Amino acid sequence: MSIPYVPQGTKKRFIVPKTLAADFDAFLDRDIPDTNMDFELIHNWYDTLKPDYEPTYIRGEIYSDSTKSRYENTDNVMNIRCSRTSGIHKGDMLIEPDGTIYILDWAVHLQSNNAPSRCLRCNTRITIYEYKDAEVDQEGYLIDEEGFVLSHEKYDVGYDNKKNIIVDNIPVNAYRYDGRPEYVSVSGAPGTVANVLSLLTVQYNEQTKNIKIGQYFDWDGNTYEIVDVNSVGLDIDNTYGTLKLQFKRAAGGLHGY
């Protein structure tokens, strides 16, 4: 005959150390090669271009993601743990002492002794621009021809006359999505359709908030058109976070050079 299980209340007293956060901070203070180090913390990438910019440094423990595999971009994924008082949040950018740039793409949920997130290694810089229509004067004479505009001498980014430059030279993480073919032959319409095969993660800030479908950027000698802007990585008030862009190769090659 079996003896039934009868649950009872506990008589134990579990002691939670009062120094959980302080102990981890003390651990972070110890330099460990390729693990514990200083990181430059950047809430807004374009703050670094201001004349009065002063860098902010935090301590962090960075380590490999255990989900590495043969799939694209997994070797650019790292995990990081910082102090609870570090002030990091999703969308922040971090720079290692060796110059490697990361963007945090996981929401930071404070744990008992640390602030954890995921780092994406930035592997390129992009400038996003639009197609400019031709400009004519009141009498219909041509002032400027239509086309793609990339001249930084003519258009100062960050000012009212920036015109067709939308986002200027920002580090991002971009990769080919290897879960679908580049072209499909069955689309419900005649011909073939260029499929969405590439993804890009970028920090949300005062420039990147202006990204829209139909804009362009150049990467590795080719021109790409943005076909989707995903805002799911933003906080509920749309004040910080990440944007994920889907893009395809545009016809016509590299524009503006």
Secondary structure, DSSP 8 states (H G I E B T S, - for coil): -----------------TTHHHHHHHHHTS-BTTTEEEEEEESSGGGGGSTT---EEEEEEEEE-TT--SSTTGGGEEEEEE-TTS---TT-EEE-TT--EEEE-S-----SS-EEEEEEE--EEEEEE-EE--EE-TT--EEE--EE---TTTS-TTSGGGTTEEEEEEEEEEEE-TTS-SEES-SSSSS-EE---EEEEEE-STTGGG--TT-EEEETTEEEEEEEEE-TTB-TTSSSBEEEEEEEE-TTS----
